[in-house]
Amino acid sequence: MRRLLLLSALLLVGACAPKPSANDGAFRVALITPGSIADAAWNAGAFAGLGQIKDSLGAAISHIEARTPADQEEALRSYAAAGYTMVYGHGYEFQAPAERVAKDFPNTVFVITSGQQVAGKVVPLIFRIHEATYLAGMVAGALTKTGKIGFVGGMELPPIKLGYDGWVQGAQATRPDVETRLTYLGNFDDAAAGKEAALAMIRLGVDQLHHNADAAAIGLFGAAKESPNVYVYGANADQSALAPERVIGSAVLDLPRALLLVAREVKENRFTPRVESFGLESGVISFATNPALTTIWPAGLAERVQAARDSIIAGTLVVAGVKTP
């Protein structure tokens, strides 16, 4: 049934525009997300980027959600077969299927967010979000009253583990004896599971919570609202608005900026396949603080965080074992 829905969606895309031909010159860009664009973070940011590509470059665009590996590969192949110039596979999990599909479509550019390597015209956008989670961790280590912090991930994927590692390293910089807990939900959509995972940590004394769980993290914010003296940190977007009285800050990823950068190069015929890595120095990655809660920060913490940011950019502070390119 899922495959039928996927194919139906792609047929509708074809019905809404002239059938592409090899030399019609149209600039067509597709986005495949692994989850809902209503997550207020990872997928929502990519969808906003697709909109900017349309508005800034005049691209014909299409989006589809594909959750399983089989559906993801099928969507990549269907878009390429339909003549799309570029296809964004939004997530680490798209790397392997994109490499398989790309062998049959040498003229299509496949961009994999949080990807791994260049393979022909399969190119990765690497987001060093762990640099921002380090800064978040510094704040958490300084603010925790219990000495216990937690992290909720959607799936156990390398970029998410790096985010956790950065969070822990940052917390240890301000609280060397901090205790840490990590939970993977096994999905990015189950807000109820996200809430229960957060509550389980809170019952164990965790009072600072970070995440990289997309829509499932909505439950984490709910858990914090119900629990006195518990604070949370957003991921992939400034999520302060989700719980203004509880969100200390967010590890922010400016996805629209990153996606538009590559699309513009392709549109202007100056694209060269390469690894594109974004860290704090790029402005694509940042740690956004919630002004409503900076009043609870201890004296001198803001200056320490700024100094750490400068050191990361300079390459003198290495986060999660990953040196700044």
Steps between C-alpha positions, in 0.01 A plus 500: 500500500783738590663444160173565323459827688855599413453427132167682499662806651773503240248454220319806631826693482531403135139596432554852635782591260611424142681170468874576530722439201875469485545849351202704617726706732261498796652515849318243711581432864351230723522439873445165671464512877499199734228648718238770540575859403288601801785412739603865552863403446689268263240427233325835532830677440569304183150570369553871567822472302314344209266798505793739488643313202170553322476868593866590440583285199164449332523124536213261450490310829353187649508339843412155625534317829661155490562323829631155411824415316305344214277805460797734521684324220185483291439873544858585402469286188157634405607863523815436297301313237257792482783730399565693819824698494564458871365270768560566868498188716452648844705292738796270550284200409469617137872465420508130406178494293604818319829340399312201358252714308758750373671231290197503271455880490839668445345839421309536828660665803412320822566706813502308828469705817720356777648276231837329504690520174506609137406230250468644151223757526391380844628771732472540877419806705666445836363699791732522800210547739716349775681834515175664608400217735837547673399858583158379615672242717716768662186682607333180619802405708500840664125503566431145619412481869499120511816443300303286252428579135328299226475471123218346294580392144261377234722237337854390575668670203855639492397870477270461800767320702741784420243748630476303822878480533529876457230555763682282752841653429359850545330409827823350632676828427286678760408204723774232484306255719177524300299180450351442155220286362419413139184348351421415138130472414538298181298758303458873447123527519368355825443799727352276770820294506703820510305621800533170685875487433536850640284425805703185570817708508336767714397235752869405523594858582584644158422872494657605165376330182621524142373311195533422133167328449305720256122471551542254788665779698165676535441254782826599664391862519170387648680300767709801596193720532352254748817466708620775735858622459566305180641677195534394137709586195368508145657341193531591131295819546441764764231320699463752782143573397395140575554556873626855562521448874705178469718520188844633594628506142520303176767347280386663177548383143413750225389242246347746251833679468694178445256350249474822302880531476536170313190551287626838383830347389318230304262750341793723395699204358792549738440202726791267574435176694667531842446459870340818635552532876327763713602593853479801728727699268247475216203651679296197395563350846443706815394484863197725550420596857157578639522861626222434751720255692851643478428666834546162673848453355779531756736796472771453241332212316410702190863607465620140536257384232611776264866415560431133426320594179800706390736212581292251302503729197875552537553125515664507843205326667416163344145376562406132497835412348416679173748767396370811325577469124 
